[in-house]
């Protein structure tokens, strides 16, 4: 049995139309945040994680 580290990579180029739509949506959200209508927080700074943190004892 051997142990191998999982390599995470980007899955290639995004679909151009989908990328354009999502970029426009993000710009709209940023503008709403600037106006104070919403509180825009990115996942990496929100403290949210899909992996449960384990406490070592």
C-alpha positions as CSV (number, residue, x, y, z in Angstrom):
1,X,0.0,0.0,0.0
2,X,1.3,3.5,-0.8
3,X,0.3,6.9,0.1
4,X,-0.2,9.7,-2.5
5,X,-0.9,13.3,-1.9
6,X,-4.0,14.6,-3.8
7,X,-3.1,17.3,-6.4
8,X,-5.7,19.9,-6.9
9,X,-5.8,21.7,-10.2
10,X,-8.0,24.1,-12.0
11,X,-10.2,22.1,-14.4
12,X,-9.2,24.0,-17.6
13,X,-10.6,27.1,-19.2
14,X,-14.1,28.2,-18.2
15,X,-16.9,28.6,-20.7
16,X,-16.5,32.2,-22.1
17,X,-20.2,33.1,-21.9
18,X,-20.6,31.7,-18.4
19,X,-17.4,33.5,-17.2
20,X,-18.7,36.8,-18.6
21,X,-22.1,36.4,-16.9
22,X,-20.6,35.5,-13.5
23,X,-18.1,38.4,-13.7
24,X,-20.9,40.8,-14.4
25,X,-22.9,39.4,-11.5
26,X,-19.9,39.8,-9.2
27,X,-19.4,43.4,-10.3
28,X,-23.1,44.0,-9.5
29,X,-22.6,42.5,-6.0
30,X,-19.5,44.6,-5.4
31,X,-21.4,47.8,-6.4
32,X,-24.2,46.8,-3.9
33,X,-21.6,46.3,-1.2
34,X,-20.1,49.7,-1.9
35,X,-23.5,51.3,-1.5
36,X,-24.1,49.5,1.7
37,X,-27.1,47.5,0.5
38,X,-25.4,44.1,1.2
39,X,-22.4,42.8,3.1
40,X,-20.3,41.0,0.6
41,X,-18.0,38.4,2.2
42,X,-15.9,35.9,0.3
43,X,-15.9,32.3,1.4
44,X,-12.2,32.3,2.4
45,X,-12.7,35.2,4.8
46,X,-16.0,34.1,6.2
47,X,-14.6,31.2,8.2
48,X,-16.8,28.7,6.3
49,X,-15.2,25.4,5.5
50,X,-16.4,22.2,3.9
51,X,-13.9,20.2,6.0
52,X,-14.6,19.9,9.7
53,X,-11.8,21.3,11.8
54,X,-10.5,18.8,14.3
55,X,-9.2,19.9,17.7
56,X,-6.0,18.2,18.7
57,X,-5.7,17.2,22.3
